[in-house]
Every structure is written in structure tokens, then in C-alpha cells.
Amino acid sequence: MDQLNIPEGYQTVMPYLIMDNAAAFFDFTQKVFGAQEKMRVMDGEGVRHAEITIGGSTIMFASATDKWSVQNTGLYVHVINADETYRTALQNGAESIMPPADMEYGRSSGVRDPFGNVWWITSELK
């Protein structure tokens, strides 16, 4: 079988989101999850292609256009403190789907961001 050569800083499967107001998505992810910008290519319709990292994971995204309609997703993210991250998400325009609760797999909560994506936020039980 052939060897898969993935560029450094990328993983085998990465989400690619298309949304309204994609430029504001970076600000939201930076404030809530500490996202780092890898690249942002703009054009006359907004963000043509952008990449952020959260921890060691890359998320790609772009602005919706007449050719490319909104494509939202659900994302599961591990954080240090699920309660704090949940509160920060709400303070930055997210709506609650599930308040923080202890589950068998960790302290977990859910929010829908202002762009229509769902984030399942989980931290280790203490």
C-alpha cells in the first residue's frame, strides 16, 4: 500500500466549513478556543479560504457565495475547562444547546455558534 504523505500541521480528516460572515468566525474561535490563524485568503466575496488551528487540529473555512452555499457542521473539542469555555462561547454570541454536565466520558456541554455550527465542548472530569 502507498504511503500517505500529509503536510506537516494537517491531519487525515479536517472539517471544511462554508458560512456567512466567515471573517467573524476566526474572531469567535480565537476568543473561545484560542484558535491560531494559519492562513486567510480574501477576495471580493469575503474569505476565499482560511485555516485555523485549535490545539493540534486544523479547521478550514470560507465565505458562502452564490456558487457555494452554507455548509455547517458539528465539532467535538477537548478543552481544559468545559464550564469556562461554555461561558466564554455564550459571551461571544453562541446559544446553549446543553449546559455543562458530568457525563461518563467527561464534563461536557454544547453550543451553537453565531454561524450555525454546533460545538460539543468536553473536559476531563476532576
Z-matrix of the N, CA and C atoms (Angstrom, degrees):
N
C 1 1.448
C 2 1.526 1 108.82
N 3 1.313 2 116.57 1 142.77
C 4 1.458 3 121.66 2 -179.88
C 5 1.523 4 111.49 3 -69.13
N 6 1.324 5 115.59 4 149.58
C 7 1.461 6 122.94 5 177.07
C 8 1.526 7 108.81 6 -80.10
N 9 1.312 8 117.73 7 131.84
C 10 1.459 9 122.96 8 176.26
C 11 1.523 10 108.56 9 -88.06
N 12 1.312 11 117.17 10 118.45
C 13 1.462 12 121.74 11 -179.84
C 14 1.522 13 109.57 12 -104.52
N 15 1.322 14 115.03 13 97.69
C 16 1.461 15 121.48 14 -179.49
C 17 1.526 16 107.96 15 -90.56
N 18 1.335 17 117.94 16 132.57
C 19 1.463 18 119.68 17 178.64
C 20 1.534 19 111.26 18 -57.53
N 21 1.313 20 116.50 19 146.63
C 22 1.454 21 121.64 20 179.41
C 23 1.534 22 110.11 21 -57.78
N 24 1.330 23 116.07 22 138.00
C 25 1.453 24 121.54 23 179.54
C 26 1.520 25 114.37 24 88.08
N 27 1.321 26 116.81 25 3.15
C 28 1.464 27 121.62 26 178.18
C 29 1.521 28 108.74 27 -121.96
N 30 1.335 29 116.91 28 159.97
C 31 1.445 30 121.26 29 176.69
C 32 1.520 31 109.83 30 -120.30
N 33 1.300 32 117.88 31 170.98
C 34 1.457 33 122.33 32 -174.88
C 35 1.524 34 112.04 33 -59.29
N 36 1.328 35 118.05 34 -44.00
C 37 1.454 36 122.28 35 179.12
C 38 1.523 37 108.13 36 -119.76
N 39 1.328 38 116.34 37 128.89
C 40 1.463 39 121.36 38 178.83
C 41 1.521 40 109.19 39 -133.02
N 42 1.319 41 117.31 40 137.37
C 43 1.471 42 119.03 41 175.34
C 44 1.523 43 110.54 42 -67.99
N 45 1.331 44 115.59 43 144.25
C 46 1.461 45 121.97 44 173.61
C 47 1.527 46 106.41 45 -129.02
N 48 1.333 47 116.61 46 110.35
C 49 1.448 48 122.86 47 -175.65
C 50 1.518 49 110.05 48 -104.56
N 51 1.315 50 116.29 49 141.56
C 52 1.460 51 122.32 50 173.33
C 53 1.520 52 105.97 51 -122.43
N 54 1.348 53 116.01 52 126.10
C 55 1.458 54 118.61 53 -171.98
C 56 1.513 55 112.38 54 -150.58
N 57 1.321 56 115.22 55 162.23
C 58 1.452 57 121.29 56 169.46
C 59 1.522 58 107.75 57 -71.97
N 60 1.315 59 116.34 58 143.82
C 61 1.462 60 123.19 59 176.88
C 62 1.532 61 112.32 60 57.49
N 63 1.309 62 115.83 61 47.43
C 64 1.468 63 121.37 62 -178.00
C 65 1.520 64 112.53 63 -60.54
N 66 1.330 65 117.78 64 -30.64
C 67 1.471 66 119.66 65 179.72
C 68 1.526 67 110.54 66 -61.86
N 69 1.322 68 118.13 67 -36.65
C 70 1.464 69 121.60 68 179.42
C 71 1.525 70 111.91 69 -73.29
N 72 1.337 71 117.52 70 -22.01
C 73 1.462 72 121.59 71 178.50
C 74 1.525 73 110.26 72 -59.90
N 75 1.335 74 117.24 73 -42.00
C 76 1.463 75 119.64 74 178.02
C 77 1.522 76 110.47 75 -59.12
N 78 1.327 77 118.22 76 -45.90
C 79 1.466 78 121.21 77 -179.75
C 80 1.525 79 111.10 78 -59.17
N 81 1.333 80 116.65 79 -43.44
C 82 1.467 81 121.51 80 178.46
C 83 1.525 82 110.47 81 -60.51
N 84 1.328 83 117.55 82 -50.21
C 85 1.466 84 120.12 83 -176.99
C 86 1.526 85 111.87 84 -67.31
N 87 1.319 86 116.83 85 -31.44
C 88 1.466 87 119.98 86 177.75
C 89 1.527 88 110.30 87 -67.88
N 90 1.323 89 117.60 88 -46.26
C 91 1.469 90 121.65 89 -178.77
C 92 1.528 91 112.17 90 -68.02
N 93 1.328 92 117.29 91 -39.79
C 94 1.462 93 121.10 92 -173.81
C 95 1.526 94 112.51 93 -87.11
N 96 1.331 95 117.58 94 -43.71
C 97 1.459 96 121.42 95 -172.51
C 98 1.524 97 114.59 96 -115.39
N 99 1.336 98 117.67 97 1.90
C 100 1.457 99 120.69 98 -178.58
C 101 1.519 100 113.35 99 69.19
N 102 1.335 101 117.37 100 30.63
C 103 1.469 102 121.68 101 -178.43
C 104 1.527 103 111.01 102 -59.05
N 105 1.328 104 114.27 103 145.82
C 106 1.464 105 122.39 104 175.18
C 107 1.532 106 108.12 105 -111.13
N 108 1.319 107 116.65 106 134.34
C 109 1.460 108 120.45 107 178.58
C 110 1.524 109 110.07 108 -79.19
N 111 1.345 110 116.00 109 127.72
C 112 1.467 111 121.26 110 174.98
C 113 1.518 112 110.07 111 -94.38
N 114 1.328 113 116.05 112 -41.87
C 115 1.466 114 120.22 113 179.64
C 116 1.515 115 109.73 114 -162.85
N 117 1.331 116 114.69 115 154.90
C 118 1.463 117 120.98 116 175.41
C 119 1.524 118 107.28 117 -149.42
N 120 1.338 119 116.59 118 120.31
C 121 1.454 120 122.60 119 177.86
C 122 1.524 121 107.12 120 -114.94
N 123 1.311 122 115.51 121 118.80
C 124 1.462 123 121.25 122 -178.36
C 125 1.532 124 109.36 123 -100.77
N 126 1.341 125 115.76 124 155.31
C 127 1.462 126 121.65 125 170.41
C 128 1.523 127 107.43 126 -144.56
N 129 1.297 128 118.10 127 -170.05
C 130 1.458 129 122.16 128 -176.94
C 131 1.515 130 114.62 129 -65.31
N 132 1.332 131 117.69 130 -15.41
C 133 1.467 132 121.60 131 -179.69
C 134 1.523 133 112.80 132 -104.00
N 135 1.323 134 117.82 133 3.05
C 136 1.463 135 121.04 134 179.87
C 137 1.510 136 111.45 135 121.42
N 138 1.323 137 115.99 136 -136.86
C 139 1.464 138 121.54 137 -179.79
C 140 1.526 139 108.29 138 -82.65
N 141 1.335 140 116.95 139 113.02
C 142 1.468 141 120.41 140 178.20
C 143 1.526 142 109.92 141 -76.89
N 144 1.342 143 116.32 142 -40.25
C 145 1.467 144 121.25 143 176.84
C 146 1.519 145 107.48 144 -160.94
N 147 1.328 146 115.97 145 134.54
C 148 1.464 147 120.58 146 176.10
C 149 1.515 148 108.62 147 -142.79
N 150 1.328 149 114.51 148 157.05
C 151 1.455 150 121.04 149 178.32
C 152 1.520 151 108.65 150 -139.24
N 153 1.327 152 114.92 151 136.98
C 154 1.455 153 121.97 152 173.83
C 155 1.522 154 108.26 153 -128.01
N 156 1.331 155 115.50 154 160.94
C 157 1.456 156 119.82 155 171.07
C 158 1.521 157 108.52 156 -122.68
N 159 1.307 158 114.63 157 141.12
C 160 1.456 159 123.21 158 171.57
C 161 1.514 160 104.64 159 -125.12
N 162 1.338 161 115.84 160 115.33
C 163 1.458 162 118.72 161 -170.72
C 164 1.518 163 107.08 162 62.38
N 165 1.302 164 118.11 163 -127.58
C 166 1.453 165 121.50 164 177.76
C 167 1.513 166 113.60 165 -101.77
N 168 1.335 167 117.94 166 14.74
C 169 1.464 168 121.54 167 -175.20
C 170 1.522 169 111.35 168 -107.77
N 171 1.324 170 115.36 169 137.94
C 172 1.460 171 121.79 170 179.03
C 173 1.520 172 109.98 171 -100.65
N 174 1.335 173 115.50 172 136.56
C 175 1.464 174 123.14 173 172.04
C 176 1.518 175 106.36 174 -120.98
N 177 1.323 176 116.60 175 129.19
C 178 1.458 177 122.51 176 175.86
C 179 1.522 178 108.55 177 -103.92
N 180 1.346 179 116.02 178 147.77
C 181 1.465 180 118.65 179 179.90
C 182 1.519 181 110.84 180 -157.83
N 183 1.329 182 115.14 181 164.19
C 184 1.459 183 122.42 182 -179.76
C 185 1.523 184 109.35 183 -153.91
N 186 1.326 185 115.07 184 167.23
C 187 1.463 186 121.59 185 176.23
C 188 1.524 187 110.33 186 -79.00
N 189 1.321 188 115.35 187 142.52
C 190 1.460 189 120.20 188 173.00
C 191 1.533 190 108.56 189 -67.69
N 192 1.332 191 115.45 190 145.59
C 193 1.466 192 121.56 191 178.92
C 194 1.522 193 107.81 192 -138.06
N 195 1.327 194 116.12 193 -178.67
C 196 1.468 195 119.47 194 175.11
C 197 1.525 196 110.77 195 -62.22
N 198 1.325 197 116.85 196 -32.35
C 199 1.456 198 121.66 197 -179.12
C 200 1.530 199 112.19 198 -82.07
N 201 1.339 200 117.59 199 -35.59
C 202 1.471 201 122.72 200 -175.73
C 203 1.524 202 109.31 201 -121.52
N 204 1.334 203 116.59 202 108.01
C 205 1.465 204 120.98 203 -178.30
C 206 1.527 205 110.52 204 -80.78
N 207 1.325 206 115.76 205 168.74
C 208 1.460 207 122.81 206 -179.26
C 209 1.529 208 110.05 207 -57.54
N 210 1.331 209 115.46 208 133.05
C 211 1.465 210 122.70 209 176.62
C 212 1.527 211 107.25 210 -134.15
N 213 1.325 212 115.55 211 95.40
C 214 1.458 213 121.17 212 -179.77
C 215 1.519 214 110.87 213 -87.09
N 216 1.325 215 114.93 214 171.74
C 217 1.459 216 119.86 215 -178.84
C 218 1.521 217 110.56 216 -150.85
N 219 1.306 218 115.60 217 172.89
C 220 1.451 219 123.11 218 169.06
C 221 1.517 220 108.36 219 -109.43
N 222 1.309 221 117.20 220 136.14
C 223 1.468 222 122.36 221 -177.67
C 224 1.523 223 109.27 222 -126.60
N 225 1.307 224 116.17 223 139.76
C 226 1.464 225 123.07 224 177.17
C 227 1.513 226 106.64 225 -110.33
N 228 1.331 227 117.21 226 124.08
C 229 1.459 228 120.00 227 -174.72
C 230 1.532 229 110.21 228 -131.38
N 231 1.326 230 116.13 229 132.87
C 232 1.459 231 122.37 230 173.89
C 233 1.523 232 108.54 231 -88.65
N 234 1.321 233 116.42 232 132.08
C 235 1.465 234 122.29 233 179.26
C 236 1.521 235 108.96 234 -132.30
N 237 1.310 236 116.53 235 168.68
C 238 1.469 237 121.19 236 178.58
C 239 1.521 238 110.82 237 -71.73
N 240 1.352 239 117.22 238 -40.90
C 241 1.459 240 121.12 239 -176.27
C 242 1.530 241 109.10 240 -137.43
N 243 1.329 242 116.87 241 102.32
C 244 1.467 243 121.67 242 -177.03
C 245 1.525 244 112.11 243 -62.29
N 246 1.325 245 117.86 244 -38.72
C 247 1.465 246 120.43 245 -178.96
C 248 1.525 247 111.21 246 -64.16
N 249 1.320 248 116.03 247 -46.22
C 250 1.470 249 120.61 248 -179.42
C 251 1.526 250 111.15 249 -65.47
N 252 1.315 251 116.89 250 -43.36
C 253 1.466 252 120.33 251 179.55
C 254 1.521 253 110.67 252 -65.02
N 255 1.320 254 117.67 253 -40.06
C 256 1.465 255 122.72 254 176.44
C 257 1.524 256 110.24 255 -58.64
N 258 1.335 257 117.36 256 -48.84
C 259 1.478 258 121.29 257 179.39
C 260 1.531 259 110.82 258 -61.59
N 261 1.325 260 116.80 259 -42.21
C 262 1.459 261 120.86 260 179.68
C 263 1.522 262 110.53 261 -63.61
N 264 1.321 263 117.60 262 -39.93
C 265 1.463 264 121.16 263 177.83
C 266 1.529 265 110.55 264 -61.62
N 267 1.335 266 117.18 265 -45.46
C 268 1.466 267 120.61 266 178.84
C 269 1.525 268 111.10 267 -62.50
N 270 1.329 269 117.39 268 -39.67
C 271 1.461 270 121.67 269 178.70
C 272 1.521 271 112.16 270 -65.75
N 273 1.327 272 116.82 271 -19.10
C 274 1.458 273 121.37 272 -179.00
C 275 1.529 274 112.65 273 -108.83
N 276 1.328 275 115.90 274 26.04
C 277 1.454 276 121.09 275 170.29
C 278 1.509 277 117.28 276 98.26
N 279 1.336 278 118.85 277 -0.36
C 280 1.463 279 120.56 278 177.86
C 281 1.528 280 109.81 279 -76.70
N 282 1.323 281 116.17 280 157.95
C 283 1.463 282 120.85 281 174.37
C 284 1.525 283 108.54 282 -112.69
N 285 1.316 284 115.69 283 147.18
C 286 1.452 285 120.91 284 -177.77
C 287 1.525 286 111.37 285 -74.37
N 288 1.313 287 115.36 286 135.08
C 289 1.463 288 122.35 287 170.52
C 290 1.523 289 108.81 288 -107.42
N 291 1.339 290 115.28 289 -37.61
C 292 1.454 291 121.09 290 179.22
C 293 1.531 292 108.22 291 -151.53
N 294 1.332 293 117.88 292 119.26
C 295 1.470 294 119.11 293 177.51
C 296 1.523 295 110.62 294 -66.25
N 297 1.334 296 117.51 295 159.27
C 298 1.468 297 120.19 296 -179.41
C 299 1.529 298 112.07 297 -56.60
N 300 1.325 299 114.92 298 136.79
C 301 1.461 300 121.55 299 179.10
C 302 1.526 301 108.53 300 -151.82
N 303 1.327 302 115.10 301 151.17
C 304 1.461 303 120.02 302 175.47
C 305 1.522 304 108.95 303 -77.37
N 306 1.329 305 115.40 304 125.98
C 307 1.454 306 122.41 305 177.53
C 308 1.522 307 107.36 306 -120.33
N 309 1.312 308 117.48 307 170.07
C 310 1.461 309 119.75 308 -179.39
C 311 1.530 310 112.41 309 -64.53
N 312 1.330 311 117.42 310 -21.19
C 313 1.476 312 121.62 311 -178.07
C 314 1.522 313 113.24 312 -102.41
N 315 1.338 314 118.41 313 -2.97
C 316 1.464 315 121.15 314 178.91
C 317 1.514 316 112.06 315 147.03
N 318 1.307 317 115.91 316 -177.35
C 319 1.467 318 122.60 317 175.05
C 320 1.515 319 106.17 318 -83.31
N 321 1.332 320 118.02 319 119.94
C 322 1.455 321 120.41 320 -169.80
C 323 1.521 322 111.96 321 -134.09
N 324 1.330 323 115.14 322 151.45
C 325 1.462 324 122.57 323 176.52
C 326 1.519 325 108.08 324 -151.33
N 327 1.329 326 115.82 325 170.26
C 328 1.460 327 120.11 326 178.69
C 329 1.507 328 111.67 327 -140.63
N 330 1.337 329 116.33 328 141.42
C 331 1.465 330 122.31 329 176.27
C 332 1.531 331 109.17 330 -138.13
N 333 1.343 332 114.97 331 155.85
C 334 1.459 333 121.51 332 169.70
C 335 1.522 334 105.85 333 -108.59
N 336 1.329 335 116.87 334 122.75
C 337 1.465 336 119.70 335 -178.28
C 338 1.532 337 110.41 336 -75.43
N 339 1.333 338 118.13 337 169.09
C 340 1.467 339 120.70 338 -178.01
C 341 1.531 340 113.88 339 -63.35
N 342 1.329 341 117.74 340 -5.81
C 343 1.454 342 122.00 341 -176.65
C 344 1.523 343 112.36 342 -106.95
N 345 1.348 344 116.37 343 2.12
C 346 1.456 345 121.96 344 176.06
C 347 1.513 346 115.84 345 96.50
N 348 1.336 347 117.57 346 0.71
C 349 1.464 348 120.94 347 179.09
C 350 1.523 349 110.55 348 -86.92
N 351 1.314 350 116.71 349 145.30
C 352 1.459 351 121.90 350 177.33
C 353 1.529 352 108.33 351 -101.24
N 354 1.325 353 115.69 352 132.75
C 355 1.471 354 122.98 353 177.79
C 356 1.517 355 108.36 354 -116.87
N 357 1.342 356 116.92 355 122.46
C 358 1.462 357 122.41 356 171.77
C 359 1.517 358 105.94 357 -97.32
N 360 1.313 359 115.96 358 112.44
C 361 1.468 360 123.70 359 -171.21
C 362 1.522 361 108.11 360 -103.90
N 363 1.339 362 117.06 361 121.69
C 364 1.461 363 120.44 362 -174.27
C 365 1.521 364 110.78 363 -136.67
N 366 1.340 365 114.89 364 139.58
C 367 1.457 366 120.57 365 173.68
C 368 1.526 367 108.24 366 -130.62
N 369 1.315 368 114.92 367 166.42
C 370 1.464 369 121.77 368 179.74
C 371 1.524 370 109.31 369 -66.12
N 372 1.331 371 116.44 370 140.48
C 373 1.475 372 120.26 371 173.02
C 374 1.512 373 109.02 372 -68.40
N 375 1.312 374 116.00 373 140.07
C 376 1.475 375 120.07 374 -179.64
C 377 1.499 376 110.51 375 -109.51
